[in-house]
Amino acid sequence: MSDQTVLENPVQTMRDAMEELGAHAEIKAPAEFNAAAVHLVSVPTNRDIEDLSPHYREAAEYLKPLRRQGTAQLEDLQSLIDWTNRFKDETSALFAQPDMEKPSLISIADYHAEGPKDDTTPTGDATARHCNHRATYNFPLSNEWKDWMKISGELLDKDDMGEFIEAQAKDILDPTPNILSNKEADSNEPWENRLIRTAQQIEGRYGQLTQLLAMSKQFQVFETSDIKVSTNRDTGESEIQFLDEHKGPDGRPLNIPNLIIIAIPVFVGGAPYRMAVRFRYRKLGGVIKFILKIYNPEKVFEAAFDEAIENAKDQTNLPLFKGTPEV
């Protein structure tokens, strides 16, 4: 062995190798950060490749977000209109959901731009947006609307009907002389002619609140059944018909109104709408059941909802779609 030969120290060699394998360098973010770019780095452990893009994006959003996102829950229609006007641009849009139980209006500030989608451009569709910046307004149905819709078409006992009528007496309107005449005229109010047409269509007659209250307290029905037999002389066939007639305690046929008028708002704080309510009764054995059914409430709801969303459309000058936006 030469005197100049230097023996390697195994410990020193291992230490140098470990330092080389564990070497690391400080990673600096680009001067101009591009959130869409991919940032990769090789790390010592088995020389794995790690994607640092999420860390760069998190660091970039430390002081402020890269884009607007989130959903604002607003408490009145004017707030949604003001929110929309604050954040809208040329691609914003409104979506209205005309659900009679849960009506709503959604404003999407960053909606997709108009035009067909583009699947050919390598950098992506220029008209596509995230649709993540939104505001929602859930129309609150009025207590009056919910109360009348709850009992509409239901079978009510005499006492239940009386209690309901007394509680909702403020909603019931007595028919005007024009309505009682049951004749349309140009001199009538438009809503009077509308209610007159309703009565004519269903052969109805409007009653007053005092009549309903009296009936709910004193209503008694006596049912008599007569039999009518008719014979066809040509064929010899006989027809038997049972005639049921409801009479009052004095024996005279009952003559009761089958329509009343109510004026209630559809939404909280909204204008009241005049509607016809059909009044009927049914004798089930020895028990009398009353039925109060709103005539065509769908049209009234549609009118109130359309009026509200048209107001939003006009004040924001945005396109409005009925339905649910993309998730």
Secondary structure as a PSIPRED ss2 file (coil, helix, strand):
# PSIPRED VFORMAT (PSIPRED V4.0)

   1 M C   1.000  0.000  0.000
   2 S C   1.000  0.000  0.000
   3 D C   1.000  0.000  0.000
   4 Q C   1.000  0.000  0.000
   5 T C   1.000  0.000  0.000
   6 V C   1.000  0.000  0.000
   7 L C   1.000  0.000  0.000
   8 E C   1.000  0.000  0.000
   9 N C   1.000  0.000  0.000
  10 P H   0.000  1.000  0.000
  11 V H   0.000  1.000  0.000
  12 Q H   0.000  1.000  0.000
  13 T H   0.000  1.000  0.000
  14 M H   0.000  1.000  0.000
  15 R H   0.000  1.000  0.000
  16 D H   0.000  1.000  0.000
  17 A H   0.000  1.000  0.000
  18 M H   0.000  1.000  0.000
  19 E H   0.000  1.000  0.000
  20 E H   0.000  1.000  0.000
  21 L H   0.000  1.000  0.000
  22 G C   1.000  0.000  0.000
  23 A C   1.000  0.000  0.000
  24 H C   1.000  0.000  0.000
  25 A C   1.000  0.000  0.000
  26 E C   1.000  0.000  0.000
  27 I C   1.000  0.000  0.000
  28 K C   1.000  0.000  0.000
  29 A C   1.000  0.000  0.000
  30 P C   1.000  0.000  0.000
  31 A C   1.000  0.000  0.000
  32 E C   1.000  0.000  0.000
  33 F C   1.000  0.000  0.000
  34 N C   1.000  0.000  0.000
  35 A C   1.000  0.000  0.000
  36 A C   1.000  0.000  0.000
  37 A C   1.000  0.000  0.000
  38 V C   1.000  0.000  0.000
  39 H C   1.000  0.000  0.000
  40 L E   0.000  0.000  1.000
  41 V E   0.000  0.000  1.000
  42 S E   0.000  0.000  1.000
  43 V C   1.000  0.000  0.000
  44 P C   1.000  0.000  0.000
  45 T H   0.000  1.000  0.000
  46 N H   0.000  1.000  0.000
  47 R H   0.000  1.000  0.000
  48 D C   1.000  0.000  0.000
  49 I E   0.000  0.000  1.000
  50 E E   0.000  0.000  1.000
  51 D E   0.000  0.000  1.000
  52 L C   1.000  0.000  0.000
  53 S H   0.000  1.000  0.000
  54 P H   0.000  1.000  0.000
  55 H H   0.000  1.000  0.000
  56 Y H   0.000  1.000  0.000
  57 R H   0.000  1.000  0.000
  58 E H   0.000  1.000  0.000
  59 A H   0.000  1.000  0.000
  60 A H   0.000  1.000  0.000
  61 E C   1.000  0.000  0.000
  62 Y C   1.000  0.000  0.000
  63 L C   1.000  0.000  0.000
  64 K C   1.000  0.000  0.000
  65 P C   1.000  0.000  0.000
  66 L C   1.000  0.000  0.000
  67 R C   1.000  0.000  0.000
  68 R C   1.000  0.000  0.000
  69 Q C   1.000  0.000  0.000
  70 G E   0.000  0.000  1.000
  71 T E   0.000  0.000  1.000
  72 A E   0.000  0.000  1.000
  73 Q E   0.000  0.000  1.000
  74 L E   0.000  0.000  1.000
  75 E C   1.000  0.000  0.000
  76 D C   1.000  0.000  0.000
  77 L H   0.000  1.000  0.000
  78 Q H   0.000  1.000  0.000
  79 S H   0.000  1.000  0.000
  80 L H   0.000  1.000  0.000
  81 I H   0.000  1.000  0.000
  82 D H   0.000  1.000  0.000
  83 W H   0.000  1.000  0.000
  84 T H   0.000  1.000  0.000
  85 N H   0.000  1.000  0.000
  86 R H   0.000  1.000  0.000
  87 F H   0.000  1.000  0.000
  88 K C   1.000  0.000  0.000
  89 D C   1.000  0.000  0.000
  90 E C   1.000  0.000  0.000
  91 T C   1.000  0.000  0.000
  92 S C   1.000  0.000  0.000
  93 A E   0.000  0.000  1.000
  94 L E   0.000  0.000  1.000
  95 F E   0.000  0.000  1.000
  96 A E   0.000  0.000  1.000
  97 Q E   0.000  0.000  1.000
  98 P C   1.000  0.000  0.000
  99 D C   1.000  0.000  0.000
 100 M C   1.000  0.000  0.000
 101 E C   1.000  0.000  0.000
 102 K C   1.000  0.000  0.000
 103 P C   1.000  0.000  0.000
 104 S E   0.000  0.000  1.000
 105 L E   0.000  0.000  1.000
 106 I E   0.000  0.000  1.000
 107 S E   0.000  0.000  1.000
 108 I E   0.000  0.000  1.000
 109 A C   1.000  0.000  0.000
 110 D C   1.000  0.000  0.000
 111 Y C   1.000  0.000  0.000
 112 H C   1.000  0.000  0.000
 113 A C   1.000  0.000  0.000
 114 E C   1.000  0.000  0.000
 115 G C   1.000  0.000  0.000
 116 P C   1.000  0.000  0.000
 117 K C   1.000  0.000  0.000
 118 D C   1.000  0.000  0.000
 119 D C   1.000  0.000  0.000
 120 T C   1.000  0.000  0.000
 121 T C   1.000  0.000  0.000
 122 P C   1.000  0.000  0.000
 123 T C   1.000  0.000  0.000
 124 G C   1.000  0.000  0.000
 125 D C   1.000  0.000  0.000
 126 A C   1.000  0.000  0.000
 127 T C   1.000  0.000  0.000
 128 A C   1.000  0.000  0.000
 129 R C   1.000  0.000  0.000
 130 H C   1.000  0.000  0.000
 131 C C   1.000  0.000  0.000
 132 N C   1.000  0.000  0.000
 133 H E   0.000  0.000  1.000
 134 R E   0.000  0.000  1.000
 135 A E   0.000  0.000  1.000
 136 T E   0.000  0.000  1.000
 137 Y E   0.000  0.000  1.000
 138 N E   0.000  0.000  1.000
 139 F C   1.000  0.000  0.000
 140 P C   1.000  0.000  0.000
 141 L E   0.000  0.000  1.000
 142 S C   1.000  0.000  0.000
 143 N H   0.000  1.000  0.000
 144 E H   0.000  1.000  0.000
 145 W H   0.000  1.000  0.000
 146 K H   0.000  1.000  0.000
 147 D H   0.000  1.000  0.000
 148 W H   0.000  1.000  0.000
 149 M H   0.000  1.000  0.000
 150 K H   0.000  1.000  0.000
 151 I H   0.000  1.000  0.000
 152 S C   1.000  0.000  0.000
 153 G C   1.000  0.000  0.000
 154 E C   1.000  0.000  0.000
 155 L E   0.000  0.000  1.000
 156 L E   0.000  0.000  1.000
 157 D C   1.000  0.000  0.000
 158 K H   0.000  1.000  0.000
 159 D H   0.000  1.000  0.000
 160 D H   0.000  1.000  0.000
 161 M H   0.000  1.000  0.000
 162 G H   0.000  1.000  0.000
 163 E H   0.000  1.000  0.000
 164 F H   0.000  1.000  0.000
 165 I H   0.000  1.000  0.000
 166 E H   0.000  1.000  0.000
 167 A H   0.000  1.000  0.000
 168 Q C   1.000  0.000  0.000
 169 A H   0.000  1.000  0.000
 170 K H   0.000  1.000  0.000
 171 D H   0.000  1.000  0.000
 172 I E   0.000  0.000  1.000
 173 L E   0.000  0.000  1.000
 174 D C   1.000  0.000  0.000
 175 P C   1.000  0.000  0.000
 176 T C   1.000  0.000  0.000
 177 P H   0.000  1.000  0.000
 178 N H   0.000  1.000  0.000
 179 I H   0.000  1.000  0.000
 180 L H   0.000  1.000  0.000
 181 S H   0.000  1.000  0.000
 182 N C   1.000  0.000  0.000
 183 K C   1.000  0.000  0.000
 184 E C   1.000  0.000  0.000
 185 A C   1.000  0.000  0.000
 186 D C   1.000  0.000  0.000
 187 S C   1.000  0.000  0.000
 188 N C   1.000  0.000  0.000
 189 E C   1.000  0.000  0.000
 190 P H   0.000  1.000  0.000
 191 W H   0.000  1.000  0.000
 192 E H   0.000  1.000  0.000
 193 N H   0.000  1.000  0.000
 194 R H   0.000  1.000  0.000
 195 L H   0.000  1.000  0.000
 196 I H   0.000  1.000  0.000
 197 R H   0.000  1.000  0.000
 198 T H   0.000  1.000  0.000
 199 A H   0.000  1.000  0.000
 200 Q H   0.000  1.000  0.000
 201 Q H   0.000  1.000  0.000
 202 I C   1.000  0.000  0.000
 203 E C   1.000  0.000  0.000
 204 G C   1.000  0.000  0.000
 205 R C   1.000  0.000  0.000
 206 Y E   0.000  0.000  1.000
 207 G C   1.000  0.000  0.000
 208 Q C   1.000  0.000  0.000
 209 L H   0.000  1.000  0.000
 210 T H   0.000  1.000  0.000
 211 Q H   0.000  1.000  0.000
 212 L H   0.000  1.000  0.000
 213 L H   0.000  1.000  0.000
 214 A H   0.000  1.000  0.000
 215 M H   0.000  1.000  0.000
 216 S H   0.000  1.000  0.000
 217 K H   0.000  1.000  0.000
 218 Q H   0.000  1.000  0.000
 219 F C   1.000  0.000  0.000
 220 Q C   1.000  0.000  0.000
 221 V C   1.000  0.000  0.000
 222 F E   0.000  0.000  1.000
 223 E E   0.000  0.000  1.000
 224 T E   0.000  0.000  1.000
 225 S E   0.000  0.000  1.000
 226 D E   0.000  0.000  1.000
 227 I E   0.000  0.000  1.000
 228 K E   0.000  0.000  1.000
 229 V E   0.000  0.000  1.000
 230 S E   0.000  0.000  1.000
 231 T E   0.000  0.000  1.000
 232 N C   1.000  0.000  0.000
 233 R C   1.000  0.000  0.000
 234 D C   1.000  0.000  0.000
 235 T C   1.000  0.000  0.000
 236 G C   1.000  0.000  0.000
 237 E C   1.000  0.000  0.000
 238 S E   0.000  0.000  1.000
 239 E E   0.000  0.000  1.000
 240 I E   0.000  0.000  1.000
 241 Q E   0.000  0.000  1.000
 242 F E   0.000  0.000  1.000
 243 L E   0.000  0.000  1.000
 244 D E   0.000  0.000  1.000
 245 E E   0.000  0.000  1.000
 246 H E   0.000  0.000  1.000
 247 K E   0.000  0.000  1.000
 248 G C   1.000  0.000  0.000
 249 P C   1.000  0.000  0.000
 250 D C   1.000  0.000  0.000
 251 G C   1.000  0.000  0.000
 252 R C   1.000  0.000  0.000
 253 P E   0.000  0.000  1.000
 254 L C   1.000  0.000  0.000
 255 N C   1.000  0.000  0.000
 256 I C   1.000  0.000  0.000
 257 P C   1.000  0.000  0.000
 258 N C   1.000  0.000  0.000
 259 L E   0.000  0.000  1.000
 260 I E   0.000  0.000  1.000
 261 I E   0.000  0.000  1.000
 262 I E   0.000  0.000  1.000
 263 A E   0.000  0.000  1.000
 264 I E   0.000  0.000  1.000
 265 P E   0.000  0.000  1.000
 266 V C   1.000  0.000  0.000
 267 F E   0.000  0.000  1.000
 268 V C   1.000  0.000  0.000
 269 G C   1.000  0.000  0.000
 270 G C   1.000  0.000  0.000
 271 A C   1.000  0.000  0.000
 272 P E   0.000  0.000  1.000
 273 Y E   0.000  0.000  1.000
 274 R E   0.000  0.000  1.000
 275 M E   0.000  0.000  1.000
 276 A E   0.000  0.000  1.000
 277 V E   0.000  0.000  1.000
 278 R E   0.000  0.000  1.000
 279 F E   0.000  0.000  1.000
 280 R E   0.000  0.000  1.000
 281 Y E   0.000  0.000  1.000
 282 R E   0.000  0.000  1.000
 283 K E   0.000  0.000  1.000
 284 L E   0.000  0.000  1.000
 285 G C   1.000  0.000  0.000
 286 G C   1.000  0.000  0.000
 287 V E   0.000  0.000  1.000
 288 I E   0.000  0.000  1.000
 289 K E   0.000  0.000  1.000
 290 F E   0.000  0.000  1.000
 291 I E   0.000  0.000  1.000
 292 L E   0.000  0.000  1.000
 293 K E   0.000  0.000  1.000
 294 I E   0.000  0.000  1.000
 295 Y C   1.000  0.000  0.000
 296 N C   1.000  0.000  0.000
 297 P H   0.000  1.000  0.000
 298 E H   0.000  1.000  0.000
 299 K H   0.000  1.000  0.000
 300 V H   0.000  1.000  0.000
 301 F H   0.000  1.000  0.000
 302 E H   0.000  1.000  0.000
 303 A H   0.000  1.000  0.000
 304 A H   0.000  1.000  0.000
 305 F H   0.000  1.000  0.000
 306 D H   0.000  1.000  0.000
 307 E H   0.000  1.000  0.000
 308 A H   0.000  1.000  0.000
 309 I H   0.000  1.000  0.000
 310 E H   0.000  1.000  0.000
 311 N H   0.000  1.000  0.000
 312 A H   0.000  1.000  0.000
 313 K H   0.000  1.000  0.000
 314 D H   0.000  1.000  0.000
 315 Q H   0.000  1.000  0.000
 316 T H   0.000  1.000  0.000
 317 N C   1.000  0.000  0.000
 318 L C   1.000  0.000  0.000
 319 P C   1.000  0.000  0.000
 320 L E   0.000  0.000  1.000
 321 F E   0.000  0.000  1.000
 322 K E   0.000  0.000  1.000
 323 G C   1.000  0.000  0.000
 324 T C   1.000  0.000  0.000
 325 P C   1.000  0.000  0.000
 326 E C   1.000  0.000  0.000
 327 V C   1.000  0.000  0.000
